[in-house]
Structures are given as C-alpha cells and as structure tokens.
Amino acid sequence: MPQAKQVTNQTDEELMRECLKLAQQAEGRTAPNPMVGSVVLDQSGKIVGRGYHQRRGEAHAEVNALNDAGEKARGGTIYVNLEPCCHHGKTPPCTDKVIASGVKKVVAGMIDPNPVVGGGGVKALQDAGIEVVSGVLEKECLRLNRGFIKRIKTGLPWVCLKLATTLDAKIADRHGGSRWITGAEARHFVHQMRNSFDAVLVGTNTALIDNPSLNVRDIESSRDPVKVLVDKDLKVSFDAKLYTHKTEAKTLVVTRDDLADRKLADLPLVELIGVPYVVSKPQPSNSLIAAGVPLRREDDKQQDIVHLDLQEGLRQLVKRGINTVLCEGGGNLAGNMIDAGLIDEIVWIVAPKLLHDPLAVPALGGKARRLEDAVELHEVSVKHLGEDVAYCALLAPGKKVLFDS
C-alpha cells in the first residue's frame, strides 16, 4: 500500500493546531466517532474553509470545511487531524468529497487506527492523484483522540480517575461529609472535565452519601454526560438524583447479571447492565486497625462481598458508544479499578486542608502493597486551581496522553 509522505514544516504544524482547536470544540459529543477538525487553503495558501465533526451521525470535518470553501478549494490543500475515511457509515466516505473538491494535497495528522480505514483513505486519495502528507503533530493528534484510539485497539474506553482530597488524602470526614473539600475554581474545573467526557462514573457509596446529579453546571453550551453507576446490589434508590434529575443523558447501572432483568418502565433513560461477579469473604479494615479499633470477627455472620467484573462493565459502555469515562469515585471503586489496571490517567486535586483523622474516608481502597509494588505515575504535570493543586499523570508509560500543564 502506498505510504503518505511525512515531511512537515512550521506552516503545516500551525494549520494542524487550528484543526485540533476546531476538533476539540466537539469534545464529549462525537462518540463513538473521533474528534476531527479541518482547514482548507486555496491555491495561494489562504484559508478559505473551516469545519469540524460536531456530532455523531452528522457531516464529518472535511465535508464541513469543503462546503465552507466551495469552489475556492480547487487546486488547494486540505488539513485534517485524522486520515479521511474511505467507507460508508452513517455518512458517505470523506475521500469522495475530497477528491471531488479538486484539492491537490491532503495533510493529515495521523493515520486512522480503525481497520476499516487504516491507510485506505490515503490510498484512495493517492490513486486519485492527490499528494498526501501524514504525521503532522501526531502526538497531539493521538492525545486528542485517546478514547477513540483505545476503544478501537482494546474494546475498552479511556478512563480518567478524578480525586479531590485533603492534603492527607481524605475524600470525606468520618461522617461522610465532603462538601466542600476544594474551592470554587477546582469545582468549576471538574465541571469542565464532565463537559468533555462521554460518561461520568461513580460507585454505590458515593451515590448513597452525596446523592449527586452528575450534571454539568455553569459551563456555556454544555451538555450532561452519560451517568454510570456501579451498584452491585441495586442499593441506590430509584428516587436518587442520578435517576430523577431532568436531563437528556442516560443513566447506565452496572450491576450483578442476576439483577439486571428488572423492568424500569417509569425510567426510560435508565438501563441496567448485568456483568459477571465473584464472591469473597470480607477482610478487616486497615483504617480501623490503624485506629486501634478492636475487631470482632464472626465470619459465619459476616456478609460475603460481591466483586463485579469491572472490565466487562467498561466493555459494555463501549458497546453503547462511549469512548471516554471520568471516574469520580468513591475510594473503593477507584482502588478496585486501579488494581484491575483499568485507569489510564489520574487527576488528583489536593486542597490545603488536613482532616487529621484516621477514621476519615481515605481516597483509595484496594489491595495491600509493598513499597516496591507501588503504582507508579508517569508524565506528571501540575495545574494550579486557586489555592488547590491538580496533579495530572498517566498510570502506565507510553500512552502519550496528558493534560497540558
């Protein structure tokens, strides 16, 4: 298969940044499709068209940009952060539109990892006599579409864990109080994150104690993400805000597969997703032990613990068109997902406060580790949010994705 050229210059990079800026306007709105932006130049090198893919099922970026340019595109160049598609989906192939436009050159940020495209777009364009250059700002293009890429390659969404804690790593006091640990600027930042992710995920305890709506507030032109609740025993009342808050976003409940056949006719935007589970005996609480609280172990009376297959739960989210997930806890869910290797990146917001209480709620549950087995973070950056500080990092090297510092 013919290969696209990879010789780039400063102008190519500047125009590709414009494509990325356009594409990002639809963050959280295109899944399961990628985010794509496009810029068209005329023969003299003047920008005559711009466009981006705004929502799933609507026109792709190249089509919008070429429609904006009209006949001025003929003989010119089109820039796009992802290889133009060459297959029929909900819309016709973008390569057909590009070829018909009469452009002489296509500059792409990266090759599409989707096997139904995967270089086929480049070939179709080259067969039509169009020069193709690829790999311009490839790292930035990979970062933008990290969720789409991971879904295509693994069948799992990109998962970001967000934590908001005191300096001594507590997410709530011993009574469950957590409002507010962080300041207004940090809370606004979290709403910006919700606005850019396809789904937001919480566990049972968070839903029971905080009764969150998980909507987006005080963000212009925002929309609510899909709400996902991990509730293995369906303990959360169907009167909770997760279910009753008025929104167009669906609520997906990941639960035991033997509970998922419940009918919810009164809640049309709610879907129960059943996944496999295993049962284990409970273990003593490390926080209680640290506090010197005596434990009365009566194993025959203690309730067994149900462990859901969280990986299968995430796979089910992908099947429902979700590329990116923002996990907002609580501590047990977050720890279990880290243990299972399901977290890709972390945003840990730290407030300059100390609870100084061994019975306050810790940020992370999970299995016991020796120091040499500690989870290492990579590509760490810091973002100041008023008096609070957000530490942003990857949980595995080589993912090439991180918030800008």
Secondary structure, DSSP 8 states (H G I E B T S, - for coil): ----B----HHHHHHHHHHHHHHHTTTTTSTTS---EEEEE-TTS-EEEEEE--STTS--HHHHHHHHHGGGGTTSEEEESS----S-SSS--HHHHHHHHT-SEEEESS---STTTTTHHHHHHHHTT-EEE--TTHHHHHHHTHHHHHHHHHSS-EEEEEEEE-TT-EEE-TT---TTSS-HHHHHHHHHHHHHSSEEEEEHHHHHHH-------S-TT----EEEEE-TT--S-TTSHHHHS--SS-EEEEEETTTTT---TT-TTEEEEEE-EEEE-----HHHHHTT------TTTS--EEEE-HHHHHHHHHHTT--EEEE---HHHHHHHHHTT---EEEEEE-S-----TTSEES-------GGG----EEEEEEEETTEEEEEEESSTT-------
